[in-house]
Amino acid sequence: MKQVVVFRHAAHEGPGYLADFLARRGIPYRLVRIDAGDPVPQSLDGVSGLVFMGGPMSVNDDLPWIPRVTDLIRRAIAAEVPVLGHCLGGQLMAKALGAPVTRNRVKEIGWLPVHVLDTPEAVTWFDGLPREFLVYHWHGETFAIPPGAARLLESEHCPNQAFALGKHLALQCHIEMTPDLIAAWVKEADGELEPSGTVQGGEEQLRDVEARTRELHRVADVLYERWVAGLV
């Protein structure tokens, strides 16, 4: 049986809820740990889909694995092997498709609302969800929308929160979060979070975290279900 290949770019930024979702549906996956030096696969043989998680680096950094990953993304999209990106992963998709990734006008960190656009593509991907809901954010950069892709989602301070190109989905926000992941990210920040209008401190991020992540998983279930329908 073909596998979903999940790329991890930092030890504390694993697949989180996505792993639970795939396990419940009996969809096998394997983890490529870029942070641990795992090589970027050269072949799409035996691969049903590609998933790229977040990470603290920029896609504009001079890192040897980034060109290999963007080449793999382009080849997967050309072969109709579905690609899914979370935050850095979405930015990698944008870069692979020729769209720039630049600094956002503010950092977005914590629980902030997003708004679903009133377009056919957005309605298809977010079918059954409210037009506005809370998601988790942790980014200082943002992607432009690649040629031919459809913008799906926006927030007050970041207009490009998601795009789709056929069966391929790129997210600027994080829908894979679990309470443990959020606690790990807050700990990793090591007190460097300075609360502002778009940056929440660790205490606020962890407030009602069980209830908030349950609601986030409702969003994730809809998007992941739509995405896995395209697995090859």
C-alpha positions as CSV (number, residue, x, y, z in Angstrom):
1,M,0.0,0.0,0.0
2,K,1.3,3.5,-0.9
3,Q,2.3,5.8,1.9
4,V,1.8,9.5,2.7
5,V,5.2,11.0,3.2
6,V,5.3,13.6,6.0
7,F,8.2,16.0,6.2
8,R,9.2,17.3,9.7
9,H,11.6,20.3,9.7
10,A,12.0,20.8,13.5
11,A,11.9,18.1,16.2
12,H,9.1,19.9,18.1
13,E,6.9,20.5,15.0
14,G,5.7,17.0,14.2
15,P,2.5,15.9,12.5
16,G,0.4,16.2,15.6
17,Y,-3.3,15.7,15.0
18,L,-2.7,14.7,11.3
19,A,-1.0,11.5,12.5
20,D,-4.2,10.7,14.5
21,F,-6.4,11.4,11.5
22,L,-4.4,9.2,9.2
23,A,-4.2,6.3,11.8
24,R,-8.0,6.4,12.3
25,R,-8.5,6.0,8.5
26,G,-5.9,3.3,8.2
27,I,-3.7,5.5,5.9
28,P,0.0,4.6,6.3
29,Y,2.6,7.3,6.5
30,R,6.3,7.6,7.1
31,L,8.2,10.6,8.5
32,V,11.1,12.3,6.8
33,R,13.0,14.0,9.6
34,I,14.7,16.9,7.9
35,D,15.8,18.1,11.3
36,A,17.6,14.8,11.9
37,G,19.4,14.7,8.5
38,D,17.0,12.3,6.7
39,P,17.5,12.7,2.9
40,V,14.8,14.2,0.8
41,P,13.3,11.3,-1.3
42,Q,14.2,11.5,-5.0
43,S,11.4,9.3,-6.2
44,L,7.6,9.4,-5.9
45,D,7.3,5.6,-6.3
46,G,5.1,4.2,-3.6
47,V,4.0,7.7,-2.5
48,S,0.3,8.5,-2.2
49,G,0.7,12.1,-1.0
50,L,3.2,14.6,0.4
51,V,2.7,16.6,3.6
52,F,5.0,19.4,4.8
53,M,4.9,20.6,8.4
54,G,6.1,23.9,9.9
55,G,9.5,25.0,11.1
56,P,11.4,28.0,12.4
57,M,13.4,28.6,9.3
58,S,12.6,30.7,6.2
59,V,12.1,29.2,2.7
60,N,14.5,32.0,1.6
61,D,17.3,30.6,3.8
62,D,20.3,29.1,2.1
63,L,19.6,25.5,3.2
64,P,20.7,22.6,1.0
65,W,17.4,20.6,1.4
66,I,15.1,23.5,0.3
67,P,15.8,23.2,-3.5
68,R,15.4,19.4,-3.2
69,V,12.1,19.8,-1.5
70,T,10.7,22.4,-3.9
71,D,11.8,20.2,-6.8
72,L,9.9,17.3,-5.3
73,I,6.8,19.4,-4.8
74,R,6.8,20.5,-8.4
75,R,7.2,16.9,-9.6
76,A,4.4,15.8,-7.3
77,I,2.0,18.4,-8.5
78,A,2.8,17.6,-12.1
79,A,2.1,14.0,-11.4
80,E,-1.1,14.8,-9.5
81,V,0.3,13.4,-6.3
82,P,-1.5,15.6,-3.7
83,V,0.6,18.0,-1.6
84,L,-0.4,19.5,1.7
85,G,1.5,22.2,3.5
86,H,1.2,23.7,7.0
87,C,2.8,27.2,7.6
88,L,6.4,26.7,6.4
89,G,5.1,23.8,4.4
90,G,2.6,26.1,2.6
91,Q,5.4,28.6,2.0
92,L,7.5,25.8,0.5
93,M,4.6,25.0,-1.9
94,A,4.3,28.7,-2.8
95,K,8.1,28.9,-3.5
96,A,8.0,25.7,-5.6
97,L,5.1,27.2,-7.7
98,G,6.9,30.5,-8.3
99,A,5.2,32.7,-5.7
100,P,7.4,34.9,-3.3
101,V,7.5,34.4,0.4
102,T,8.0,37.7,2.3
103,R,7.8,39.2,5.8
104,N,4.2,39.7,7.0
105,R,3.4,43.1,8.3
106,V,3.0,41.7,11.8
107,K,3.7,38.4,13.5
108,E,0.7,36.2,14.2
109,I,1.2,33.9,17.2
110,G,-1.6,32.2,19.1
111,W,-5.3,31.7,18.6
112,L,-6.7,34.2,16.1
113,P,-9.7,34.2,13.8
114,V,-9.7,33.5,10.0
115,H,-12.4,34.1,7.5
116,V,-13.4,31.8,4.6
117,L,-13.7,33.6,1.3
118,D,-17.0,33.5,-0.6
119,T,-15.6,31.7,-3.7
120,P,-16.5,28.3,-5.2
121,E,-13.1,26.9,-4.3
122,A,-13.2,28.0,-0.7
123,V,-16.8,26.7,-0.3
124,T,-15.6,23.3,-1.6
125,W,-12.7,23.0,0.8
126,F,-14.4,24.5,3.9
127,D,-17.8,22.9,3.2
128,G,-19.9,22.7,6.4
129,L,-17.7,25.0,8.5
130,P,-18.6,28.5,9.7
131,R,-17.4,31.4,7.7
132,E,-15.1,32.5,10.6
133,F,-13.4,30.4,13.2
134,L,-10.3,30.3,15.4
135,V,-7.1,28.6,14.3
136,Y,-3.6,28.5,15.7
137,H,-0.8,30.7,14.2
138,W,2.9,31.0,14.5
139,H,4.5,32.9,11.6
140,G,6.3,36.1,10.7
141,E,6.3,35.5,6.9
142,T,3.6,34.9,4.4
143,F,3.2,33.5,0.9
144,A,1.8,35.1,-2.2
145,I,-0.7,33.2,-4.2
146,P,0.9,31.2,-7.1
147,P,-0.4,31.5,-10.6
148,G,-3.5,29.4,-11.2
149,A,-4.1,28.8,-7.5
150,A,-7.2,30.0,-5.6
151,R,-7.0,32.0,-2.4
152,L,-9.3,30.4,0.2
153,L,-8.8,32.0,3.6
154,E,-7.7,35.3,5.2
155,S,-7.2,36.9,8.5
156,E,-7.3,40.6,9.5
157,H,-3.5,41.0,9.4
158,C,-2.6,38.3,6.8
159,P,-4.7,38.2,3.6
160,N,-3.2,34.9,2.3
161,Q,-4.0,32.2,4.9
162,A,-4.6,29.4,2.4
163,F,-4.6,28.5,-1.3
164,A,-5.6,25.5,-3.3
165,L,-4.4,24.3,-6.7
166,G,-6.7,21.4,-7.7
167,K,-6.1,18.7,-5.0
168,H,-3.2,20.5,-3.5
169,L,-3.7,22.6,-0.3
170,A,-1.3,25.2,1.3
171,L,-2.1,26.7,4.7
172,Q,-0.3,29.6,6.5
173,C,-2.0,28.7,9.7
174,H,-1.8,25.5,11.8
175,I,-4.7,23.0,12.0
176,E,-2.5,20.1,13.2
177,M,-2.1,21.4,16.7
178,T,-2.7,19.3,19.9
179,P,-2.4,20.5,23.5
180,D,0.9,18.8,23.8
181,L,2.3,20.4,20.7
182,I,1.2,23.9,21.8
183,A,2.8,23.3,25.2
184,A,6.0,22.2,23.5
185,W,6.1,25.3,21.2
186,V,5.4,27.7,24.2
187,K,8.2,26.0,26.1
188,E,10.6,26.2,23.0
189,A,9.9,30.0,22.9
190,D,11.5,30.1,26.4
191,G,9.8,33.3,27.5
192,E,10.5,35.2,24.3
193,L,6.8,35.8,23.6
194,E,5.9,39.5,24.1
195,P,2.1,39.8,23.9
196,S,0.7,42.3,21.5
197,G,-2.4,42.6,19.3
198,T,-1.4,39.6,17.2
199,V,1.0,37.8,19.5
200,Q,-0.3,35.9,22.5
201,G,1.8,35.0,25.5
202,G,2.1,31.4,26.6
203,E,-0.5,31.6,29.3
204,E,-3.1,32.8,26.8
205,Q,-2.2,30.2,24.2
206,L,-2.7,27.5,26.8
207,R,-6.0,28.9,28.2
208,D,-8.9,26.5,27.4
209,V,-6.5,24.6,25.2
210,E,-8.4,21.3,25.3
211,A,-11.6,23.0,24.1
212,R,-9.9,25.1,21.6
213,T,-8.1,22.2,20.0
214,R,-11.3,20.1,19.9
215,E,-12.8,22.9,17.8
216,L,-9.7,23.1,15.7
217,H,-9.9,19.4,15.0
218,R,-13.4,19.9,13.5
219,V,-11.7,22.2,11.0
220,A,-8.9,19.8,10.4
221,D,-11.2,16.9,9.9
222,V,-13.0,18.7,7.0
223,L,-9.8,19.8,5.3
224,Y,-7.9,16.5,5.8
225,E,-10.9,14.5,4.6
226,R,-11.1,16.5,1.5
227,W,-7.3,16.2,0.9
228,V,-7.0,12.4,1.5
229,A,-9.9,12.0,-1.1
230,G,-7.2,12.9,-3.7
231,L,-4.6,10.4,-2.6
232,V,-3.2,8.3,-5.4
